[in-house]
């Protein structure tokens, strides 16, 4: 009674009303595929970005000689 | 005039029986929806707690890299669980899904819930805004929080040497595939373990904690210990966490969140006696599990205190272990029984934790395998002894030791093998562990380029030798590094602490 939404006009469509919806439609399939693609790309970037950082830091540390074994006394 | 209209207004306002039924159904749905939403809010505290717990247990040089694992768990498990984890829960209850014409969209679920499988596909009407379905969203959300929890359980064990990206891959596998598969099999009213064997694990001793713990064990076998964890003779050293108060507060937050976890494991049926069902559709009450969880903490703290001879870390972890040990039968245990069993569960956790660290030389930084893995399956086992004969699931098969053992036999390989296999793959690709140089210097400088306590002077890091002596860790760790890598001397070196 407090809602002016035109339920009578929308009828059964109210079950799935998101942008590019409803479910099991081309728009939703495309959105799902894009979401899965973004998820997979994020995984690849997580790996690559971290690999670059770690490799750089490892090279820096090795070049500094900070972790080399001290020479033993003759 | 006015008084003569009152009967007319009353007649217009009085709803029919059919309208009343519709209103009651809507109210019941709204109650269920609201309840689950707020359990999720409380369950967030589990993740706040895990983050604080693990960050405090890490050395200062690894603070943010440790916390970031918990934060990014949410970033990766949420989409993976949305896109295929929830679908696994909806469709794999029979073991493997069967496709039939009587289900929505061709996705057949178990015969007890026709069409539920189709509702869990990411493109389904029920997986988005939908005025006709209040429940799928909040159910999904509650299970998602359980998924985050499995990732957080693993997270603490791997700290200070695992790559962040490797952890994220592994946690997605654990949180969106492994645990939810076992939930479909044995933590649902129509799961094959439930309806064929009466498997009973009401609040997820095994399906969440046990499985996450064993998956973690598989990863730890490939990951290896932190540099310097063991002496040349194989004796275990201890690293000092940088903030024990943070760790203890984190554990208390986890305990708070567990009340939400427990509540989310029940199902409200507000118009049908007794108003609450467990995950198997068997009657229980919120009060029943409230008894058990609270007494479980009490017994767990007690057992942890005595088994560890007053160690603060194990006393609080014992509380967690105590609750996990009684979770499987929390819907039917008497509080006194829960008290006794939770004391034993905490003792099992302490003893198995020490055995794993000192005898098997597995470096589990927070005791996750013992507290969650060993105690989780111990809790499943206890149901076979102390709750045998209780009807479970839609087929009302009596729980029994045989059914519990069947569940354990199904879950142990399901949990351990993927953890071992996928971490082995990452190890072979050199993507599992950070380079040893970075490990010594600390992950925060490599990952974030900064120290996260800039206002405090860096004090020398200490390590506890097996005989209990606290010594400067820099020479110990460098010595272990040289042995591990077989490097020849190339000049005078300085400690990692001095450089950073």
Interface residues (C-beta under 8 A of the other chain):
Chain A: X14 X15 X16 X17 X18 X21 X22 X23 X24 X28 X29 X32 X35 X36 X38 X39 X42 X43 X46 X47 X49 X50 X51 X53 X54 X55 X56 X57 X58 X61 X62 X64 X65 X66 X67 X68 X69 X70 X71 X72
Chain B: X72 X75 X76 X79 X80 X82 X83 X105 X122 X123 X124 X125 X126 X127 X128 X129 X130 X131 X132 X133 X163 X164 X165 X168 X169 X172 X431 X434 X435 X437 X438 X440 X441 X445 X446 X447 X478 X481 X482 X487 X488 X489 X490 X491 X492 X493 X494 X496 X499
